[in-house]
């Protein structure tokens, strides 16, 4: 393992985050705070408790997950796309650095930025709603696992995209709608049986429910199933990244 190369990539990507702290940290925190104000304070006062949990506290895991997914994808996809766009990716590929070390550097930095953002949003949420975390270690584990998984997914998008506009297609047209429809703001048990069955095909449901279980000790889907689905998606992303480097898909041409 070339730790010097991994550290160099990691430090470069983290330095870029601090140079764009307004876009990387402050803007997502302000946007999520507006959700807390609108849904938690304004609408939440008119909605009865869900499964014995106040509505404001109920939506905290979903809002954190919404920011975590979108920012993990954005950070990782732009991080690998920009070297492809400028042509510096060829210098990296010709250096004595293995594909695994490249992935660890870029994905590790993207996941780190997302975890920092998630923890800031979690701290901010306590200003709006009273919040208790039933399983703090599981919460941190789900936070870490989700950040790594979707940073890998963003890494795949960054290699696949052949233009800046394509970097936004998947997050805006797929991930964000799936997050809103994945039980971030409601319990899927409130849906009619048919739509509840359809919702179970949404992978974000398992992410949100696993994370919500770590907060409140209750969820619409068993924690074991949520963990298994997340690990399955992680394995799929690893397999695709391995295939991309093995075949040189959009990396060597």
Secondary structure, DSSP 4 states (H G I P E B T S, - for coil): --HHHHHHHHHHHHHHHHHTHIIIIIHHHHHHHHHIIIIIIIIGGGS--BTTB-HHHHTHHHHHHHHHHHHHHHHHHHHHHHHHHHTTHHHHHHSS--HHHHHHHHHHHHHHHHHHHHHHHHHHHTTTS----S-HHHHHHHHHHHHHHHHHHHHHHHHH-SSHHHHHHHIIIIIHHHHHTTTSSS-GGGS-HHHHHHHTT-HHHHHHHHHHHHHHS--SS-HHHHHHHHHHHHHHHHHHHHHHHHHTTTT--
